[in-house]
Each structure stands twice: as C-alpha cells, then as structure tokens.
C-alpha cells in the first residue's frame, strides 16, 4: 500500500471484516500507533489552565480527557531528569526571588542561541526543590498566576508515579509522550539524558507497559532510542519533532551538516526519517502556513506525504487564546480571550486533513473536537 490515512484504514477494515486482522497488521507495521481516533496530547499538561509541567497541570489534563500527557525532560546538576520545557527556569519558577541563587544567573548558548537566566544544570535536585513553579505567560494567562508558588518542579520519576496513580484511579490507560530536550547541548556539558531516560522507563512497571511515545528535535538520539525504547516497551513509538523549515536539527548543525527540517519534510526526506522514527511532529504552520497577519494560506501536502512514507503525524500546538488562532477564527474579545469556538474550528480543520494526533494546551477542547468525529 503506497499510503494511508486513518479514514481509509477504518473504511477498508469495516468493509472487509474477515480480512481485518491481516490488514490491520500490515498498517500497524507501517505506523504502530495508528488508532481509531486522533489522539489528544496534553502539551506540558493542561498548560492553558494551570502552570505548565506541574502535577496540577498533569492532573487537570487527565481529568479533561487527554490520551497522553507530555513531560519535557532536562537534567539537574546531579543528573536527575526533571519536567521543564527548557533548562532555563527564569520564566517558569520563582528563582529570581531567591537571593541565595542570584550569582547563578548567567548566559549560555543552547542550540546556537544565547539565553540569559538560571539553568537546571547549575542546580542540584535538592536546590531545585526549594523553588516553586509559576505561570510562563502571565499576560496572556493571568488566571494561572493565582497558582504561582503552589507547586514544585517534579522529577520525571515523580511524574510517572503520579500518572500511574491517576490511571489506576480513573480506570483507563494514560499515555506518556516525553520529549528529551537539547540532547547535543547536554551531552556537551557531560550529561547523557538518553541513558538516564532508558534506565528510568525500564525501572517502572508503568512505563514498561503503558502507551509511550518518545520525541526529540534531534535525529542522532532517535537512531539510538528507536530500538532501545521498544526493547523496554514493545508498543512504544518514536517521533521526530520538526522545527522551522529553514532550520537544521541541532545535532546535524553541530556536525556541520546542512540538512534542514524542510529537507526532511520532502517525500524523500520523510522516507529517510521512517528508518528511525514512526511519527513526525510538525508545527501547525507546516500543515497550513499563515501570512504576516496570521491568516491561513493554502494547506501543504505534508500529512499525505508523511502517510505515504509510513509515518503518522502528531502536530503541535493548538492553543485556545485568540493570540494563537489563525486570523479567520479569532473573535473580538482580545488576544488573551479563551476562544473555544475558534479553537474547535481550528482543530477540526486539521483533523479533516487526516491528522493522527495533536498537542493542545487545553485538552478539554481537544477531547470535545475528537469526540465529535
């Protein structure tokens, strides 16, 4: 079969029930995480309603019906993986209010870009646990600031135990979709986040058996992780996240290579990605570009091209505020307004393109969109 989409798979399966077992097996080999309906991925938890990467954010995402919950993973000074979107914790913790850590503020170059702030790799876990999480986008999500100071920074292992407990309590399987951040940067500092990650998922019953999808913007670590993760959890899948079309994956850039994400999005590039990944994770604007005013332009063929290469497509990120919606779907209530109607319309258009799953800051809206299929 040259290509597939969820709708063609389901139509064929239902039309030929006697052949369903063989047919599904062939498709599953091409794309192991194919499911009856698109998957809802809680982006940093329910980050539209609670400060990101806190247990409160994960709890809200699970309560709102997310299929998978995402922990982004970065190491501490003593090598513990913690849940933060980036190593720089200036915007997501109260570290700036701690005078004892004032002298740790510095500038680092991460993946070719300079950042100033406080970095997890300069803090032991014990020190990091003295900080409290805060809302990253206080102007757009002022309602989340009431939770500032309530929660600490969880470790990956704490997050696993929490999700496992929630799954047992609600009686349904809840997947994990961890992203290993900035691999090349952390290796240059002497860390090995992939080895630590594999040790952790092997040590926990939940991560050996629950739905698991590992993601990275880099290609080198995915080549290694593809087989290693599946040896621990046979149902696991691996996703290459995709940055801007003109950008080069950080690991390739460090090697002096010039292959861009745009090159990897071509039909030939996608065939090469399929050798070490099951899924691609493009941005929404890679599916439907926008003009300078934020209005939708003509859609691309990326979803169909990925399916033809045997890859699923899990895109990022659906956000409910007007500021993030395409111009055609915004209402007149201001940038920070939570526009449920517009967000639902956005998600439905992507689903109509054959999208297999999507990251959302507000899983309740994502769940509502999927359940209407």
N, C-alpha and C positions, 0 to 999 in steps of 0.2 A: 504494500500500500504506500503510495507516494506521500500522502499527508493525512492529517486527521484533525478533527475538532471534536469537542465534547458532544455537540449536537449530532454530528454524523455518526459518531460511535454509538450513541444511545439509540438513534433511529435504526441503525443496522442491527444492533443487538436485540431490540424489541421485535423487529420484523422477522428475525430468524432465531427463535429461542433454542432450537435444537443445536445450533452452531455457536451459541453464546459463549460457552466455556472456551472453545478454541479461539474464537475471535477476540475475546477479552484478554486472553493470554498473550496474543500477539501484540495488541495495543499496549498492554502493561509493560512488555519488554521495551517498547519504544519510549514510553513515558510512564514510569512506575507509579506516579502519584495521581494518575487520572482518576477523577471522582465523578459521581453522578451530577453534582452541582459544583459551581465555583466555590473556592474556599475563601473564607474571611480570615485575614491575618491581622491581628491586633498590633498595630505599629507602636512599639515601645509601650505596649499595654493599651489602655484607653486614654491616650495622651491628650485628647480633646477635653476630657472631663476630670482628670487627675494628673498631678505632676508625673512626668514620664519616668519609666524604669523604677517605680516604687511598687511594693507589694499591693498598695491600694490601687494603682493603675492596672496591674495584672488582675486583681480581684474584680474590678469593675468590668474589664474586658471579658472575663469568663462569665460573669453574671449577664452580660449583654449578648452572649451567644457566639463569641469568637470561636472559630475552629482551631486556630493556632495562636499562640502568644509569643511575641518576639522579645528575646533578651539580646541586646548588643553587648559584646564582651571585650573588656580591656583589662590588662593586668595591673596589680598594685606593685609597689617596690619589692615586696616579698613574694611576688609571682602568683598571687591569688586572682582568679578571674572574677571581676565584678560587673554588674549590669549598669553600664553608662553608654550613651551614644558615642561619646568620644573621650579620649584621655583627659582633655581639658575640662575641668569641672567648675570653671568660673561661673558659668551661666546656670548650672543645674544644682548647685549646692550653696550653702552659706559660708563657704571657705573664706570669702573676703572679710567676713566679720570676725574672724579668728586671728587676733594679733600674734598668737604663737606661730602662725604659719605665714606671716607677712613676707618673710625673707625667702620663701619658696616660690614666689611669683617670678616667672621668667619667660623667655621667648624660645620656642622650639620650632624647628622646621619639620612638618609632618606631611609626607607625600608631596613634597615640593612647595608647600605653602607655610608661611610663617604664622604662628599663633602665639599670643601672649596670654598667660593665665597661670593656673595651678594645674598640675598634671598628676594623674593617678600613680604614675611610675615614680613619683617623688614621695609617696606616702605609703607607709605600711598599712595593712588592713586595720590594725588597731587604731591608728591615727585617723584613717578614713571614716571609721565608725563613730568618731566624735563629731562628724559633720552631719548636717540634716539637708534633705533634698528640698529644692524649691522649683517653682514654675519657670521654664525656659523662655516662654513667650508671654511675659506679664501684661504687655499692652493689648495683645490680641485675646488672651485668655485670663483676664483679670479674675474671673470666678475661681480659677485654680489657685490663686495666690493665698486663699484662705487656708490652704493645706500646707503652706510653707512652714518648715520646721517640725512637721508631724512625723516624718518618716526618714529612715536612714537609707544608706546605699546598700542594696542587697548583693550578696555574692551569688554566683551562678548556682552553687550548690543549694543555697537557701531558696533560690527561685525554683529550682527543680522540686525540692521537697514541698514547697508551697503549692505548686501546680498539681503535683501528685495528690496532695491532700484535698484540693478543690475538686479534682476529677473523681476521687472516691466519694466526696460529699454529694456531688451533683449527679453521679451515676453515668457519666459519659466521658469518652476519651477526649483529652485536650492536647493538641499537638504543640510541640516546641519548634520554633524556627530561629535558632540562634545565628547571629552574624559575628564572625571573627573579624575584628576591626584592624585595619592598618598593619597587616602582618609584616610587611617588609620593614616598616619603621620599628616595630617592637623587636624583631629579630636583630636589627642593627644595635639595639640597646642591650642585647644579651638575653632576651626573653624568647620562649618558644610556646606561644599561645596554643598552637595546634596540638602539641604533645600534652599540654595540661588539659585541654579540652577533651581529648580522647580518653585520658585517664579518668576524668570526671564522669563522662557518659557511660564508661564501662563499669564504674563503681556503683551506679544507681540502677536499681531494677526498673524504674520508670523510664529512663532514657534508653534502656536496652529494649523496651517493648512498645512504648508509645509512638505515635506518629512523630517523625523527626525530619526536619529539612535544614541543612547547613548552608549558609550563604556567605559569600565574600565578593568584594570588588576585584580581587586578585585571582590570577589563574594558576600560579605556581602551587599555592597551598591546596587548591581544589584538586589538582592532579594527585596529590598525596591523600587527601581526605576522602576522595571518592570511594576507594576500595576499603580504607581503614574504617570509616564510619559504618559502612554496610556490613563489615565483618562483625561489628558490635551490635548493630540493629539492622537486620536484613531488609526492613521496609523503609529505611532512611533514603532520602533523596538529597541531591546536591544542586545548588543554584549559583550561577554566575550573575551577580548583580552588575548592572551596566550603568556607567556614568555617561557624561556628555559625549556626543558622537565624535567630537574632535579631541577628546581626552584619551590618553594612553593609560591602561591599567598600571597602578603604581609599581608592581613587581617588574613589569616589562620596561617601564621607564627607567627603573634603577639599573637595568641591564643594558640600557642604551638602545632598546628596540623602539620602533616607531609605529607598531600596530595600534590602531585606535579602537575604541569601542564601536565606532561607526563601521570599521572594517569587520568587526566581529558580528555586526548586525546584518551583513550581506548574506545571501544564501550560502555562499561558500564558507564564509566565516562561521555561520551557525552550524554547518556540518562539522567543522573543526571543534567547536565548543561541545558538541554532542559526545565527543570522545572522552570527556572528563566531567560532564555535567548532565543532569536530567532536565534542568529548568533554567530559563533566563529570567532575570528580574530587571526589566527596563523601567524607565520613568514613564509616567502617563504621557508626557510630551513627546516621547519616542513613538507612541501609538497615534496620537493626534497632536501635531505641532500647534503652537499658538503664535499669533502675531505680536507686535510690540505692545499692543493694548490688552493682550491676554485673551483675545478671541480665538476660538477654534479655527483651524485651517483644515485642509483635506487630510483624511487619515492616511497613514502609511500601510504597507503590507506586512509589517513586522510579525504580527500574530500568525498570519497564514504562512509566512516564510519559516517561522520557528516550528510550527506544527509539521510542515513538510520535512524539516530536518529531524523530526522525532523529539522535539523539545516542548515542554509545557511553558506557559508564560504566566508569571506571577508579578504583576506590575505594582509600582509604588508612586505616590501615596495619595489616597483620597482623604481630603480634609474638609470639614463641613463649613468652615467660615467663608464668607464672601471673598476674602482676600485671596483664597487659593482656588476658587472656582473659575472656569472659563467665563469670559465676559458675558456670553449669551445666557448664562444661568444665574448670574448674580441678581439679587434684589436691591432695593433702595435703602436698606436698613444699616448700611455701613460695613466697613471691612471686617470688623470683629463679630458681626452678627452670625449666629449659627443658622445656616440656611438649609434646613432638612430637605425641602422640596428640590432645591438646586442640586444638593449632593446626591439625592436619589436619582435624579435625571442624569447626572454625570456618570454614576456607576452603571446605570442601565445601558448607556451608550457603549461603554467599554465591554460590558458583558455581551452585548449584541455583536461585537466584533469577534467573539469566541474566546475571550479571556478566561483562563483557567483558575485564577485566584487573584486577589488584590489586597494590598496593605491599606489599612484605614486607621485614622486617629480616633474614629468613633464607630466601634464595631456594631452598636445597636442599629445604626443606619445601614451599615453593610449587610447585617443579618436581614433586615427588612427588604433590602433590594434583592438579595438572593432568594429569600423565601417566596417572593412573588413570581419566580420563574415557574 
